[in-house]
Amino acid sequence: MFPHPPKTPFYLEPLYGLLRLPYRRLAYSRADPLSAQHRWFRRLLKAGSKTRYGQVVGITSDLSYEAFSARVPIHTYEELYPWIERALRGEADVLWPGQVRWFARSSGTTNDRSKFIPIPPMSLHENHFRAARQLFATYLTLYQGRTQLLQGKVISIGGSHTVSHLGPHARYGDLSAVLLANMPAFYRYFRAPSLEIALLPSWEEKVHRMAEALLQIPQSIVGVAGVPTWTVVLFDEILRRTRAAHILEVFPRFEVFFHGAVSFTPYEKLFAQYLPASYVRYIEIYNASEGFFAFQDTVESKAMLLMTDHAVFYEFIPYKDWEAGVRRAIPLWAVQPGETYALVITTAGGLWRYLIGDTVRFVSTNPYRLYIVGRTRHYINAFGEEVMVEQAEKAVEAACAATQATVRDFTVAPIYLEAGQRGAHQWLIEFIQPPSSLEQFTEVLDQTLRQLNSDYDAKREKDLALGPPQLVVLPPDTFHRWLKQKGRLGGQNKVPRLSNDRGYVEEILAVAALSDQLSAPQ
């Protein structure tokens, strides 16, 4: 049962009227998603024909979809980066008409510590802000009479909110920084804490200042919007200061957590301890630096509605083709429920047939609702760190060089957050030549990853969100025995390097434990 069943004050009634407009527009696109996609396809082509990139690949405003897919290649970030770099230097009309003034800095890639996503005004307003308005309007419509969202404030938690200058022509920051810096004044009224605190560059200072500010207005807080990792850090700080048993003792009107960026599954039990009430709602959103793509729009299902009228044209590579190395995409109108696809986007940010790296699976096509099911590359993103295989391998290489070690095989999985305990990465390593110092090996491993990946570095800062790596040295032949047990010896079978869950890591640890038992003296 919802606490304090609210009555909408008379002065808020006009706001409900205004929010019906974005909800109505979402309802139209939900009922006729393909018309919206065709309309945006034409608008994107018209803009692309005026760019240097478009002139090189042959984009014209009258291209058919078949001609577009034949002329424009599918890009990874690394492949599109030479064009993005020109925009970063201030060159106009590169990937999108005009000069790009804002870039969202996202997690590192194979070739660089960070990647920079162009965010022109159309991308900002027609995608990110429009989807946010419709999320807001949808929630209020679904729970009208059972929500106090317009009568309180939502805690906004993102990554680092620092805004930096590329030069006199442009600025960059995490997506949350870009959105906060450009947010309409109307929406600032419903968020907390102040922009002054939200834009602090130091996370350690920020979390203390946030807790301090929020505890001055506990009756105003009705929800949180952010990444689970940072929300845990803030909640722990609030509980430490108040010595409360859970967050609802501190914020009695709390009702909703809008979450995204990482899988929420590992956090469910932990948040049930923080927010022990059945009326608290959890709404998943699919909002990346490249765009706001989907959110939960019904009470009945956790599947997310794909945003088809939001300055993005979607394509999908069947995952079996992706695994075979075939970059052959299909449009939205050709997808099938139950199939897994690698997502390809063309956006008003100038990302032309951009392979974002996520894999999705549709549960329905009328309307188009989906789940995020994985990545096109092995990775760990349990805490928003998005560590890739290439980065893990470089870190192991550096640690081996520093300690004269030789590694036979390794795998990494997250250790999930628990109340009062930070998450961490657990490394299962089988050595041929053990390191001269296991402590030094771990330290070099950690420091190298921090140098290679800005998101990992942010999570590791003073152990705020992610503890140091935890190494488990396995007995000889453990991986061999595990592969044999799985019937995966020989051929192309190999030990997975990274995983976002602990499934096979627990199996390997069980094999190692059995090996220890067999070798123990009787």
N, C-alpha and C positions, 0 to 999 in steps of 0.2 A: 504494500500500500504506500502511495506517495505521501511523504510527510507534509503537513500544512497544505492541504489542497488549495491551490491558488485561485483567486478571482482576478481577472484582468482589470487593472485600474482603467478608468475612463480615458485617461490621457494617453494610454498605450494603444487604444483601439485603432487610431490612424496608422500606427506602425504595422499592425496586422494587415491592414488594408494594402499598404505599400508592399509588404512581403508576399501578398497573393500574386503580384505580377510576375516575379521570378519563378514562383511555383507553377503558375499557369504556363509559362514558356517552357519549363522543364516537362510539363505534362504533354505539351504539343510534340516536343522532340521525342519523348518516350513513345508516343502513339505512332509517330511517323519518322523513325530515326534515319532512314535512308535518304529521304528528301533533304534533311539537314546535312548529311554527308555529301550529297551531290552538290549542294549549294556552297559548302565550304571548299570542296574540291575546285570549283570554278574560281572562287575568290582567291584561293592560294595560288592557283596557276597564274591569274592576272597579276598578282604581286610578284611572283617568281619571274615572270617574263621581263620585269624591269630591273633585274639584278645581274651582276657580273656572272654569278654562278649559273643562273638560268640561261644566259646567252651562250655560255660554253657548252652546256648539255642539251640545249635546244628546247627549253620550256617556252611554250606559247599559250595564250589564254584559251585557245580552242582545241587543245589536245584532248583526244579520247583517253579513257583510262588505260587502254591497251598500249597506246603510243607513249603515254607517260611512263608506264612500267618498263617499256622497252628502252626509253631514252635515259631515264634517271636511275643510276645504280643505287643499290641498298648500301648504306654506309654504317660502319661503326664510328665511334667518336674519333678514334685515331685516324681513320680515313678522311673524316670531314674536317679534322683539326686545321690543316693548312688554310682553309677558308675562314674558319673561326678566328685563327690567329690574325688574319688581315683585318677583321672587324675589331679585334682587341686593340690593334694598333691605331684605330681611329678611321680606317678607310670606310667610306660610305657605299651603300648599294651593293654589298658583297653577297650576303645570303638573303637579305631582306631590304626593301627600299629604305633609304635614309641611313643615318648614322646611329648605331646602337649605343645607348647611354648607360644601360644596365646589363650586368652579367651575373648569373647565379653561379657561385662556386660550389661544385659538388665533389664527391669522393674521388680519390686517385684512380688513374688508369694504368695500363701497362707501361706507358712511356712517360708519365708525369705524375707528380704528387697530387695534383688537383686537376679537375676539368672545369671549363668555363662555358656556361650555357647562355647564349644571347637571349635577352628578354626585352624586345621592343614593346612600345605601348600597346599594340594590338594584342600581343600575347598576354600582357599583364591584365588588361581590362576585359578582353573577350574570352579569356580562358580562366586564369587564376581567380580573379575577383568575381566573375560571373558564376563560376562553379561554387565559390564560397557563399555567395548570396543564396544560391539555390539550395545548398546544403542547409543553411540557416532556415530558409523558408520551409523546406521539407520537414525538418525536425519540428518546427512550430506547428505545422499543419497536422502532422501525425499525432502529436501529443498535446494538442490544444485542450486546455482544461486540466492537464496533468503536468504542466511545466511552468517553471518560473524563470525561464531563460532570459526573457526581456526585462525581468525585474531584478537581475543580478549581473554579475560579471564572470566571464570565463577566463581562467588563467591561460595565457598563451605561452607555450614552451616549445622552442625549436632548438636548432643547433647554436653555433656561435652567431651572435647578431651584429658582429663588427662589420662596418661598412668601410671599405678601403678604396683608394683612388688608383686607377690604372694610369692616370694622367689627367690633364684638364678636360679631356673629352668623355671620360666614362668612369663609372664606379662599379665595384663588385662586392658581394658578400654571400653568405649562405642564403638560400631561398627565403628563409624566415626574415632575414635582415632586409632583403629587397622588398618583400611584401609589407613589412612594418614601415619602411621608409616611404612607401607610396600609398599606404592604406587611407581610404576616405575617412574624414574626421568623424562621420556618423558612427562607424564601426569601432572607433577607438573608445567610445563611451562604454561599450559593453565588454571591454577586455581589461585585464589586469596582469602585471603591475604597470607602472608608468613606462612610457617609452624611454625615459632617462635610464631606468633600471634595465629594461629589456635590451638596450643597446650597449650595455657594459661589455667590454672585450674579454674580461677575465671571468671564466665560469665559476671559479671558487668565490670570488667577490659577489658575482651575480646571484648565486643560489642563496647566499646569506642575506643579501639585500632583498631578494624576492620574498623569502620567508618572513623577514622582518616587516615588509610592507603588507603582505597578505594577512598576517596575524593582526593587523590593525583594522581589517575589514572582514572578519570571519563570517558575518551574517550576509555579506554580499556575494560570496563565492558560490556559484551554482555548477561549475564544471571546469574541465581542463581540455585544452586542445594541444596535442603534441605527440612526441615520440615517447613510447613507454620507458625507454632507458633514462631519459632526463627527468621524466615525471617521478620515477622511483627515487632519484637523487633528491629532488625537491621534497617529496613526501617524507623521506627519512629525516631530512633536516627539520621539517615542521614537527614531526613526532619527537625528535630529540629535544627541541626547544620547549615543547608543551608537555612532554611526558604523557601524552594521551595514548589510549590503547589503539585507536585507529583514526583515520582522517575524518570520519563522520562526526566524531566528538568535537573536532576543531571547526569543521565547516558543515553545520547541520542541514543546510539547504542544498548540499551537493547532489547532483542528479545525473550527470552525463560525462563521459570521457570520449572525446573524438580522437581517435588514434590512427596512426599510419606509419609508413617507412619500414617497419620490420614486422615479422609475424608476431601476432599477439598470443599465440598458443602457449609459448613458454611462460608467459606472464599471468595467465588467467588465475592460477591459484594464489599468486602473490597479491594481485589486485583484489581478490576476494577477501584477503586479510585486511588490506588497506580500507576497503569500502564494503563492509559486511552487511549489505542490504539488497534485497531482491529488486528494489525499485531503481537502483543505479543502472543506467544504460551505457552500453559500449557500442559506438558507431565507428565502423572502419571506413577510412577514406584512402584513395589511391592518388596521392599528390606528390609528384616528383619535381625536381628542378626543371625538367623538360616540359611539365604540364600537369594540370589537374585533370585526371582521366575518369574517375569513377568514385561513387560512394554508395553506402547502404541507403536505400530509399523506401524500404518497407519494414514493418515490424516482424513479419513472418519469416524473413530469410536474411542470412548474413551475406549473401551474394551481393555484389555491387553493381549498380546501374552504370553502364558505359555512357559517358557524356558525348553525345554525337553532334551537338550544336555549339561547340566551344573552341573554334579555331584550330581544330585538329582533324586531319584525315587519317584514318586507320587502315593499316594492312597487317596481314598475319602470315607468317611462314609456318606451315605444318611442321611439328617438331621432328617428325621422322625425316623430313627433307633437311631440316637444319642439322640433325645428327649426321646425315649423309654428306654434308657440306654443300647442299644445294640452296642457294638464296633465291627461291622462287616464291613470291608472295601472292596472296589472294586478298581481295577487298572484303569489307565487312559483310556484304550481302552474300558471300560464299562460305562463311564459316558454319561449322556444325557443332551442336551441343556435344559435350563429352570429349571433344578433341583438344589436345594441347597445342598451343601456338606460341611462337616467338613473336613479340609485338614489334611492329614497324610503324613509325609515325612521321607524318609531314605536318609541320606546325607553322603558326604565324610568328615563330621565333626564328624561322629560316632553317629549321632542321628538315632537310629533304630526304625522305625515305631513310630515316634514322633508326637504327637498331638499338633500342633503349636497353636491352639486356634482360628484360623480364619475360617470363613465360606465363601465359594465362590459359584458363579453361572456361568455356562458356557453359552455363547451366541452362540457359534459355536464349532464344533469339527473338522472342516476342513477349516482352522487350529483351534487349541485349543485356543480360546480366552475367557476371563472371567472377572468378576468384583468381588471385595471383597464386601460382603454384610453384614458381622457382625462378631460376636464372639460366641464361644461356651458357654461363661459365660457372664452374665450381666456385663457391664463395662462402664466407661467413658474414652474416648480417644480423646476428641475434640482438645486437645492441646498437645498430645503426653505423657500424664500423666498415662494412662492405670490404673486407679483406679478400683479395683475389689470389688465385693459385700462383700466378707469377710473382706476386709480392711475398707470399709465404716461402716460395722456393729461393728467392734472392736472400731472404732473411736467414734461412738455413745455411745457405752457401757462405754468407758472411760470418755466421757463428762458427761454422766448421773451420774456416780460414783462421779465425782468431784463437781457436783452442786446439788446433791440429787434430780435429775429429773427422771421422768419416761416417756418414749416415747411410744405412742400407735402405730404410724406408721410413716414412712418417705419415701421420694423419692428424688432423686437428678438428676439434668440436667445441662448442660452447659449454661452459658450466653455468647454468642458469642462475639468475638472481633469486635470492631468498631473503626473507625478512632479516635485516641487520647484516647482510652479507652481500658483497659486490659480486657481480658476474666475472668470468674470466675465460680465457681460452685454455683448453687442456690439450697439450701436445703429446701424442703417443709416438715415441721414437725408438727405433731399433738401430743401434750403432754397430758398425764393423770395428771402428777404432773409437773408444770412448773419449770424450773431451778431457783435456788436462784439468779443466775446472768446469763442473756442471753449472755452478753459479755464474761464471763468466759467459758460458754458452747461452744461458737464459737471458742475461743482460744484453748481450749483443743482438740476440734474436729480437728482443723487445725494441731496442733502440733503432734497429734497422727498419722494422715495420713502422715505427713512428716517423722515420725519415721518408719512407715511401708512400705513406697513406695519411693524409691530413685528418680524415675522420677518425681513424684509429688513434692518432695522436691526441685529438681532442677528448676522446673517451678515456684515454689513459692519464690525462693531465691530473696530477696529484691523486690518482686512484679514485676520482670522483664517480665515474660510471663503470669503469672496467679495471679489475685488478691485474697484477702482473701475470705473465704466462705461467702455467703450472705444467711441469714436465713429468712424464711417466716414462722411465726407461724400461723397455720391454725385454724379456728374455729372448735369446736368439731363436730365429725361425717362427716367432709368433705370427707374423703376417702370413707366412707360408702356410701354417696350419689353419689359419682362419680362411684363407682362400680355398684351401682344399676342402674344408668343412662346408663351404658355400658352393662347391663344385665349379670353381672359377679359376683353376690352375691352367696356365698355358694360354696360348693365343693372345688376344688383345686385352685380357683381363688384368687389372692392376688395382692396387690399393687406392681408394679415393683420397685425394689430398685434403679436401675441406668439406665440411658438412654443416648445415644450419640446424641440425638436430643431433641427438646422441644415439640414434638407432644402432648403427654398426659399430660405433666406438665402444658401446657397452658389450657387444658381442666379442670384440677383440680383447677387452679387459677380462672377460670370462675365460677366453682361451689362455691368456697369460696367467690367470690365477690357477687354472688347471695344470698348466706347465709347472708352476711353482710347487704345487702339491705333489706332482709326480716325481720331481727332483729332490724333494725334501727327504732327509734321512728317516728311515723307518724305525 
